[in-house]
Amino acid sequence: KASIWDVTKQKRFMAKCMAQDCVQSLEKAGGGCRFMDDNRLCYAYSSAQQWCAEHQSNINCHDGEPDWALPPVGNFKGDQYNTKWVPKNKVPVRNPRDGDDKEYDCTCLKNCTCSKTTCRCVDKETQPVGGADDLKGKRMFKSSSKKGMCGCSCGGVLGQ
């Protein structure tokens, strides 16, 4: 049966998925978000990430980039809270209606959470990653409690 989710619901759901993947990308060694499934969403278990790191030629192990995760899954050498992971872009809309977007991009702020008008981040100078401008222009506040969290938006819709 074809999906009857409207475009906004699809974007909100994807933004929630991107926030989950973003948080996973900030996890300590052994986890991370380097390897993905056919939908280009991160394998959630560290055991799956590690298995793919050992079997990279397997057709089910879609490699993001080595610097998306810390060793032994990836090769990122910096602070775990600053891996190079980025959210999906050019996400196709399922069953678009006349006037709907055909695809959209996602963006995330690492070590942050966001609402409609504000974002609270460990560093209020944090810049978004990803191909969309959705999170630019929000009022930024410093909040040390947001370490390891992510605020994401897809096609202008927050994942709340």
Secondary structure, DSSP 8 states (H G I E B T S, - for coil): ------HHHHHHHHHHHHHHHHHHHTS-TT--S-EE-TTS-B--SHHHHHHHHH-TTSTT-EE--GGGS-TTTS---S-GGG-------SEE-SS--TTS-SEE-EEEEETEEE-SSEEEESSTT---EES--TTTT-EEEE-GGGTT-EEEEETTEE--
